[in-house]
């Protein structure tokens, strides 16, 4: 499966089944439109007539280069992954999203959790559930040493006592069980103070900070309870937290924005966050009911693609104040392992979410949907059937994925978005797929640009 595109002045070709990425001259790039496997050593007849702007010598040289790539298994390669898809089995649970608060001190319009309560009552997780979550992870992780837990909500700082007690409990028993807990937290920042900042920077290997960019963007949709500016409250606290991470030897964090129909010029929000001093940035497209006024619809895609192109150009040409953009990061040398390529995030299999009652779900976006309740920490129940279902939910079981050039990079997309907006975990959300493919083109182009500049001594 071969995909070709132009970005940043490069002719880029990706052979998705071999994971090979090529930069080609115009002649070879154009010739690909007229080639199909199996290729032979002799150039097919009729190529000269189809590409009259190139000389016979240019065409033969280009074909020789393409044939060499084909012969080396880096062009028109066969899919070696599908034969392993039926062997996908359940995995030990290695990560958890712990919803310590089904409540929030903001009322963001686009919140998938219905402004924090997940469609139910507003409540805080008691510390006892947090401790049981640690016991659950130790038991279900089998022989895995590294375990990840993300404090989530709602707004997890509203359940600060539970956060601290859960961390302390894990630290008190992890060594005797041969485990290493890695904690993260996702916060809107309203309740941050010096004590919490220091604790987070000491204990959390990563932190996700919710900010949508410019003041007008943030304050339009991230509503406070009293109507005051959320931007003014949280920005100084986020700056202090990020600056303090280095004091504890930590560098990992993300300032995460959500862009909507209201700010399709989201590059300006990203650049604004960089001016605030943040280097690790993310901007996620809102996924919601298309009837909502802020929803992204299919008609918005061309405008969003233009914006991704603009951001890509800026990042390629930026020599100072550089930053990382989450969706434009791709590893051309290693990449994810085979299982990760086939199954993605591990939702419902090696990853679960737990709500304040101790109910277990495949991930945080399934929380509150009775059909997907996997069990409860209090009574020890845990559904093997749902775990098996998600173990077998991979890109070869999803509609259309096997024929998509981006399949090994997105691994079939988000199961929750597919279920909520398409009605089936195995039917990918169409708009999300379109956005993913465009972001991947930009990511690959930037990786190519870095490699070319490094080889030329420009970086």
LOVEX-891004 format. One line per 5 residues: number of its first residue (from 0); their letters; for each residue x, y, z of C-alpha. Coordinates in nm, 2 decimals, m for minus. Layout:
NUM = A = X/Y/Z ~ ...;
//
This chain:
0 = XXXXX = 0.00/0.00/0.00 ~ 0.16/0.32/m0.12 ~ 0.06/0.68/m0.05 ~ 0.22/0.98/m0.21 ~ 0.18/1.35/m0.12;
5 = XXXXX = 0.36/1.68/m0.14 ~ 0.45/1.88/0.17 ~ 0.71/2.14/0.26 ~ 0.85/2.12/m0.10 ~ 0.92/1.74/m0.07;
10 = XXXXX = 0.77/1.46/m0.28 ~ 0.70/1.21/m0.01 ~ 0.61/0.85/m0.05 ~ 0.51/0.61/0.23 ~ 0.50/0.24/0.18;
15 = XXXXX = 0.28/0.17/0.48 ~ 0.32/m0.21/0.50 ~ 0.70/m0.18/0.52 ~ 0.69/0.15/0.72 ~ 0.94/0.29/0.47;
20 = XXXXX = 0.93/0.67/0.39 ~ 1.09/0.80/0.07 ~ 1.17/1.14/m0.07 ~ 1.16/1.12/m0.45 ~ 1.25/1.34/m0.74;
25 = XXXXX = 0.97/1.45/m0.97 ~ 1.02/1.18/m1.23 ~ 1.01/0.89/m0.99 ~ 0.72/1.05/m0.80 ~ 0.51/1.09/m1.11;
30 = XXXXX = 0.60/0.74/m1.24 ~ 0.45/0.58/m0.94 ~ 0.10/0.66/m1.07 ~ 0.16/0.41/m1.35 ~ 0.32/0.12/m1.16;
35 = XXXXX = 0.16/m0.17/m0.98 ~ 0.31/m0.49/m0.83 ~ 0.46/m0.72/m0.92 ~ 0.74/m0.51/m1.07 ~ 0.99/m0.66/m1.31;
40 = XXXXX = 1.35/m0.55/m1.38 ~ 1.25/m0.42/m1.72 ~ 1.05/m0.09/m1.73 ~ 0.69/m0.15/m1.85 ~ 0.61/m0.03/m2.20;
45 = XXXXX = 0.41/0.28/m2.25 ~ 0.57/0.47/m1.96 ~ 0.74/0.71/m2.20 ~ 0.41/0.80/m2.37 ~ 0.24/0.86/m2.03;
50 = XXXXX = 0.52/1.08/m1.91 ~ 0.64/1.27/m2.22 ~ 0.80/1.56/m2.02 ~ 1.08/1.33/m1.91 ~ 1.35/1.19/m2.13;
55 = XXXXX = 1.40/0.82/m2.18 ~ 1.71/0.82/m1.98 ~ 1.55/1.00/m1.69 ~ 1.26/0.75/m1.69 ~ 1.49/0.45/m1.70;
60 = XXXXX = 1.70/0.58/m1.41 ~ 1.39/0.66/m1.21 ~ 1.24/0.32/m1.28 ~ 1.57/0.15/m1.18 ~ 1.56/0.33/m0.84;
65 = XXXXX = 1.20/0.23/m0.78 ~ 1.26/m0.13/m0.88 ~ 1.55/m0.14/m0.63 ~ 1.32/m0.02/m0.35 ~ 1.06/m0.28/m0.46;
70 = XXXXX = 1.33/m0.55/m0.46 ~ 1.44/m0.45/m0.11 ~ 1.08/m0.47/0.02 ~ 1.04/m0.10/0.07 ~ 0.79/m0.03/m0.21;
75 = XXXXX = 0.47/m0.22/m0.27 ~ 0.55/m0.44/0.02 ~ 0.32/m0.71/0.14 ~ 0.12/m0.68/0.47 ~ 0.30/m0.90/0.72;
80 = XXXXX = 0.08/m0.80/1.01 ~ m0.27/m0.93/0.93 ~ m0.16/m1.30/0.98 ~ m0.09/m1.21/1.34 ~ m0.42/m1.03/1.41;
85 = XXXXX = m0.61/m1.35/1.50 ~ m0.36/m1.43/1.77 ~ m0.43/m1.11/1.96 ~ m0.50/m1.20/2.32 ~ m0.59/m1.04/2.64;
90 = XXXXX = m0.31/m0.85/2.81 ~ m0.24/m0.77/3.18 ~ m0.38/m0.43/3.28 ~ m0.09/m0.19/3.29 ~ m0.26/0.15/3.30;
95 = XXXXX = m0.57/0.32/3.45 ~ m0.76/0.64/3.43 ~ m0.88/0.71/3.78 ~ m1.18/0.95/3.78 ~ m1.13/1.09/4.13;
100 = XXXXX = m1.39/1.37/4.07 ~ m1.72/1.36/3.89 ~ m1.74/1.73/3.94 ~ m1.57/2.04/3.80 ~ m1.52/2.40/3.88;
105 = XXXXX = m1.56/2.50/3.52 ~ m1.85/2.45/3.28 ~ m1.67/2.41/2.94 ~ m1.93/2.39/2.66 ~ m1.76/2.11/2.47;
110 = XXXXX = m1.69/1.88/2.78 ~ m1.74/1.52/2.68 ~ m1.81/1.45/3.05 ~ m2.12/1.67/3.06 ~ m1.93/1.95/3.25;
115 = XXXXX = m1.78/1.70/3.48 ~ m2.05/1.48/3.62 ~ m2.05/1.23/3.33 ~ m2.43/1.25/3.31 ~ m2.48/1.15/3.68;
120 = XXXXX = m2.45/1.29/4.02 ~ m2.16/1.52/4.12 ~ m1.94/1.34/4.37 ~ m1.58/1.29/4.48 ~ m1.40/0.95/4.50;
125 = XXXXX = m1.33/0.85/4.86 ~ m0.97/0.75/4.94 ~ m1.07/0.39/5.00 ~ m1.16/0.35/4.63 ~ m0.82/0.50/4.53;
130 = XXXXX = m0.65/0.24/4.75 ~ m0.85/m0.04/4.60 ~ m0.76/0.09/4.25 ~ m0.39/0.04/4.34 ~ m0.46/m0.31/4.47;
135 = XXXXX = m0.65/m0.39/4.15 ~ m0.36/m0.27/3.93 ~ m0.10/m0.47/4.13 ~ m0.31/m0.78/4.09 ~ m0.42/m0.74/3.73;
140 = XXXXX = m0.08/m0.63/3.60 ~ 0.07/m0.98/3.65 ~ 0.44/m0.96/3.59 ~ 0.45/m0.60/3.45 ~ 0.68/m0.38/3.65;
145 = XXXXX = 0.58/m0.03/3.53 ~ 0.22/0.07/3.59 ~ 0.06/0.40/3.49 ~ m0.22/0.58/3.66 ~ m0.37/0.91/3.54;
150 = XXXXX = m0.58/1.12/3.79 ~ m0.87/1.25/3.59 ~ m1.22/1.39/3.62 ~ m1.40/1.62/3.61 ~ m1.14/1.82/3.79;
155 = XXXXX = m0.91/1.60/4.00 ~ m0.78/1.88/4.22 ~ m1.12/1.89/4.37 ~ m1.04/1.54/4.51 ~ m0.69/1.64/4.63;
160 = XXXXX = m0.70/1.43/4.95 ~ m0.78/1.12/4.75 ~ m0.50/1.20/4.50 ~ m0.24/1.23/4.78 ~ m0.36/0.93/4.97;
165 = XXXXX = m0.37/0.71/4.66 ~ m0.01/0.81/4.57 ~ 0.11/0.76/4.92 ~ m0.05/0.42/4.94 ~ 0.10/0.31/4.61;
170 = XXXXX = 0.45/0.43/4.72 ~ 0.42/0.24/5.05 ~ 0.36/m0.10/4.88 ~ 0.50/m0.08/4.53 ~ 0.85/m0.22/4.60;
175 = XXXXX = 0.73/m0.52/4.79 ~ 0.52/m0.62/4.49 ~ 0.80/m0.54/4.24 ~ 0.61/m0.25/4.08 ~ 0.69/0.10/3.98;
180 = XXXXX = 0.40/0.34/3.96 ~ 0.41/0.63/3.72 ~ 0.15/0.89/3.80 ~ 0.01/1.17/3.58 ~ m0.26/1.43/3.63;
185 = XXXXX = m0.49/1.63/3.40 ~ m0.61/1.96/3.54 ~ m0.78/2.28/3.45 ~ m0.55/2.46/3.70 ~ m0.81/2.66/3.89;
190 = XXXXX = m0.72/2.51/4.23 ~ m0.35/2.50/4.18 ~ m0.14/2.66/4.47 ~ 0.22/2.64/4.57 ~ 0.17/2.32/4.77;
195 = XXXXX = m0.01/2.13/4.49 ~ 0.24/2.25/4.23 ~ 0.53/2.12/4.43 ~ 0.36/1.79/4.50 ~ 0.26/1.74/4.13;
200 = XXXXX = 0.61/1.82/4.02 ~ 0.76/1.58/4.27 ~ 0.52/1.29/4.21 ~ 0.37/1.31/3.86 ~ 0.59/1.20/3.57;
205 = XXXXX = 0.36/1.39/3.34 ~ 0.10/1.65/3.37 ~ m0.16/1.77/3.12 ~ m0.27/2.13/3.16 ~ m0.60/2.24/2.99;
210 = XXXXX = m0.58/2.57/2.81 ~ m0.73/2.66/2.48 ~ m0.49/2.93/2.37 ~ m0.57/3.30/2.34 ~ m0.77/3.47/2.61;
215 = XXXXX = m1.07/3.52/2.38 ~ m1.06/3.15/2.27 ~ m1.03/3.02/2.63 ~ m1.28/3.25/2.79 ~ m1.54/3.19/2.52;
220 = XXXXX = m1.59/2.82/2.58 ~ m1.41/2.74/2.91 ~ m1.67/2.90/3.14 ~ m1.61/2.97/3.51 ~ m1.90/2.93/3.76;
225 = XXXXX = m1.90/3.30/3.84 ~ m1.84/3.42/3.48 ~ m1.49/3.56/3.54 ~ m1.20/3.49/3.31 ~ m1.06/3.14/3.34;
230 = XXXXX = m0.75/3.25/3.14 ~ m0.65/3.51/3.40 ~ m0.68/3.25/3.68 ~ m0.49/2.96/3.53 ~ m0.22/3.10/3.30;
235 = XXXXX = 0.01/3.23/3.59 ~ m0.04/2.90/3.77 ~ 0.05/2.69/3.47 ~ 0.36/2.90/3.41 ~ 0.47/2.85/3.76;
240 = XXXXX = 0.41/2.47/3.75 ~ 0.60/2.43/3.42 ~ 0.90/2.64/3.54 ~ 0.91/2.43/3.86 ~ 0.92/2.09/3.70;
245 = XXXXX = 1.29/2.12/3.63 ~ 1.36/2.16/4.00 ~ 1.25/1.80/4.04 ~ 1.42/1.67/3.73 ~ 1.10/1.65/3.53;
250 = XXXXX = 1.05/1.78/3.18 ~ 0.73/1.60/3.07 ~ 0.41/1.80/3.04 ~ 0.16/1.91/2.78 ~ m0.05/2.22/2.75;
255 = XXXXX = m0.36/2.08/2.58 ~ m0.60/2.29/2.39 ~ m0.93/2.19/2.23 ~ m1.02/2.37/1.91 ~ m1.37/2.41/1.78;
260 = XXXXX = m1.56/2.57/1.50 ~ m1.51/2.90/1.69 ~ m1.13/2.90/1.64 ~ m1.04/2.72/1.32 ~ m0.74/2.96/1.32;
265 = XXXXX = m0.60/2.75/1.60 ~ m0.24/2.80/1.49 ~ m0.27/3.15/1.65 ~ m0.37/2.98/1.98 ~ m0.07/2.75/1.96;
270 = XXXXX = 0.17/3.03/1.89 ~ 0.01/3.23/2.17 ~ 0.08/2.94/2.42 ~ 0.44/2.93/2.30 ~ 0.47/3.31/2.37;
275 = XXXXX = 0.35/3.23/2.73 ~ 0.66/3.01/2.77 ~ 0.51/2.66/2.70 ~ 0.71/2.43/2.47 ~ 0.50/2.11/2.48;
280 = XXXXX = 0.18/2.18/2.31 ~ m0.13/1.99/2.18 ~ m0.45/2.11/2.01 ~ m0.72/1.84/1.98 ~ m1.02/1.88/1.75;
285 = XXXXX = m1.35/1.87/1.94 ~ m1.55/1.56/1.88 ~ m1.91/1.61/1.96 ~ m2.26/1.60/1.82 ~ m2.26/1.78/1.49;
290 = XXXXX = m2.57/1.97/1.60 ~ m2.37/2.17/1.85 ~ m2.28/2.52/1.73 ~ m1.91/2.47/1.81 ~ m1.90/2.12/1.64;
295 = XXXXX = m1.65/2.05/1.36 ~ m1.82/1.91/1.06 ~ m1.71/1.77/0.73 ~ m1.75/2.11/0.56 ~ m1.48/2.25/0.80;
300 = XXXXX = m1.21/2.00/0.69 ~ m1.06/2.20/0.40 ~ m1.01/2.50/0.64 ~ m0.86/2.28/0.91 ~ m0.63/2.12/0.65;
305 = XXXXX = m0.51/2.47/0.55 ~ m0.44/2.54/0.92 ~ m0.24/2.23/0.96 ~ m0.04/2.32/0.65 ~ 0.03/2.66/0.80;
310 = XXXXX = 0.14/2.52/1.13 ~ 0.36/2.27/0.95 ~ 0.54/2.55/0.76 ~ 0.59/2.75/1.07 ~ 0.74/2.46/1.26;
315 = XXXXX = 0.97/2.37/0.97 ~ 1.10/2.73/0.93 ~ 1.12/2.83/1.29 ~ 1.48/2.87/1.42 ~ 1.40/3.02/1.76;
320 = XXXXX = 1.13/2.96/2.02 ~ 1.08/2.60/1.88 ~ 0.81/2.38/2.03 ~ 0.67/2.03/2.00 ~ 0.32/1.98/1.87;
325 = XXXXX = 0.18/1.65/1.99 ~ 0.01/1.55/1.66 ~ 0.31/1.63/1.45 ~ 0.54/1.39/1.63 ~ 0.63/1.06/1.46;
330 = XXXXX = 0.93/0.82/1.50 ~ 1.06/0.71/1.16 ~ 1.33/0.49/1.31 ~ 1.15/0.27/1.56 ~ 0.78/0.35/1.59;
335 = XXXXX = 0.53/0.15/1.80 ~ 0.56/m0.22/1.85 ~ 0.35/m0.47/1.64 ~ 0.07/m0.50/1.91 ~ 0.05/m0.12/1.94;
340 = XXXXX = 0.03/m0.09/1.56 ~ m0.26/m0.33/1.55 ~ m0.46/m0.23/1.86 ~ m0.37/0.12/1.95 ~ m0.45/0.25/2.30;
345 = XXXXX = m0.53/m0.07/2.47 ~ m0.88/0.05/2.57 ~ m1.07/m0.22/2.77 ~ m0.77/m0.46/2.75 ~ m0.45/m0.33/2.91;
350 = XXXXX = m0.61/0.01/3.00 ~ m0.93/0.08/3.21 ~ m1.10/0.37/3.38 ~ m1.26/0.37/3.73 ~ m1.53/0.61/3.84;
355 = XXXXX = m1.58/0.74/4.20 ~ m1.81/0.45/4.28 ~ m1.53/0.20/4.19 ~ m1.71/0.10/3.87 ~ m1.47/m0.01/3.59;
360 = XXXXX = m1.50/0.09/3.23 ~ m1.29/0.04/2.91 ~ m1.18/0.40/2.92 ~ m1.28/0.74/3.05 ~ m1.51/0.82/2.76;
365 = XXXXX = m1.71/0.50/2.82 ~ m1.77/0.60/3.19 ~ m2.14/0.60/3.27 ~ m2.25/0.38/2.98 ~ m2.40/0.08/3.15;
370 = XXXXX = m2.34/m0.15/2.85 ~ m1.97/m0.11/2.89 ~ m1.94/m0.15/3.27 ~ m1.67/m0.41/3.32 ~ m1.70/m0.46/3.70;
375 = XXXXX = m1.65/m0.29/4.03 ~ m1.35/m0.27/4.27 ~ m1.56/m0.33/4.58 ~ m1.71/m0.67/4.48 ~ m1.40/m0.78/4.27;
380 = XXXXX = m1.60/m0.83/3.95 ~ m1.42/m0.78/3.62 ~ m1.57/m0.88/3.28 ~ m1.36/m1.12/3.09 ~ m1.60/m1.09/2.79;
385 = XXXXX = m1.55/m0.72/2.74 ~ m1.18/m0.76/2.78 ~ m1.18/m1.03/2.51 ~ m1.39/m0.81/2.29 ~ m1.14/m0.53/2.30;
390 = XXXXX = m0.84/m0.76/2.27 ~ m0.99/m0.87/1.94 ~ m1.08/m0.51/1.83 ~ m0.79/m0.41/1.61 ~ m0.74/m0.25/1.27;
395 = XXXXX = m0.82/m0.56/1.08 ~ m1.16/m0.60/1.26 ~ m1.25/m0.23/1.18 ~ m1.44/m0.12/0.88 ~ m1.21/0.02/0.61;
400 = XXXXX = m0.89/0.02/0.81 ~ m0.71/m0.25/0.63 ~ m0.72/m0.04/0.31 ~ m0.61/0.28/0.47 ~ m0.24/0.39/0.42;
405 = XXXXX = m0.23/0.54/0.77 ~ m0.35/0.22/0.95 ~ m0.02/0.14/1.13 ~ 0.01/0.49/1.27 ~ m0.35/0.54/1.40;
410 = XXXXX = m0.42/0.17/1.48 ~ m0.79/0.21/1.40 ~ m0.86/0.52/1.59 ~ m1.05/0.59/1.91 ~ m1.29/0.31/2.01;
415 = XXXXX = m1.50/0.54/2.22 ~ m1.55/0.80/1.95 ~ m1.64/0.52/1.71 ~ m1.90/0.38/1.95 ~ m2.05/0.72/2.06;
420 = XXXXX = m2.06/0.88/1.71 ~ m2.08/0.58/1.47 ~ m2.26/0.34/1.70 ~ m2.00/0.07/1.68 ~ m1.64/0.04/1.82;
425 = XXXXX = m1.54/m0.12/1.49 ~ m1.67/0.16/1.26 ~ m1.41/0.44/1.27 ~ m1.53/0.80/1.31 ~ m1.51/0.94/0.96;
430 = XXXXX = m1.41/1.30/1.05 ~ m1.14/1.18/1.30 ~ m0.99/0.96/1.03 ~ m0.97/1.25/0.78 ~ m0.80/1.47/1.04;
435 = XXXXX = m0.56/1.19/1.15 ~ m0.44/1.13/0.79 ~ m0.38/1.50/0.73 ~ m0.19/1.54/1.06 ~ 0.02/1.24/0.98;
440 = XXXXX = 0.12/1.38/0.64 ~ 0.24/1.70/0.82 ~ 0.42/1.49/1.09 ~ 0.60/1.28/0.82 ~ 0.70/1.59/0.63;
445 = XXXXX = 0.85/1.75/0.94 ~ 1.04/1.43/1.01 ~ 1.17/1.43/0.66 ~ 1.26/1.79/0.68 ~ 1.46/1.74/1.00;
450 = XXXXX = 1.64/1.44/0.85 ~ 1.73/1.64/0.53 ~ 1.86/1.94/0.73 ~ 2.06/1.72/0.96 ~ 2.23/1.54/0.67;
455 = XXXX = 2.30/1.89/0.51 ~ 2.44/2.01/0.85 ~ 2.17/2.27/0.88 ~ 2.05/2.14/1.22;
//
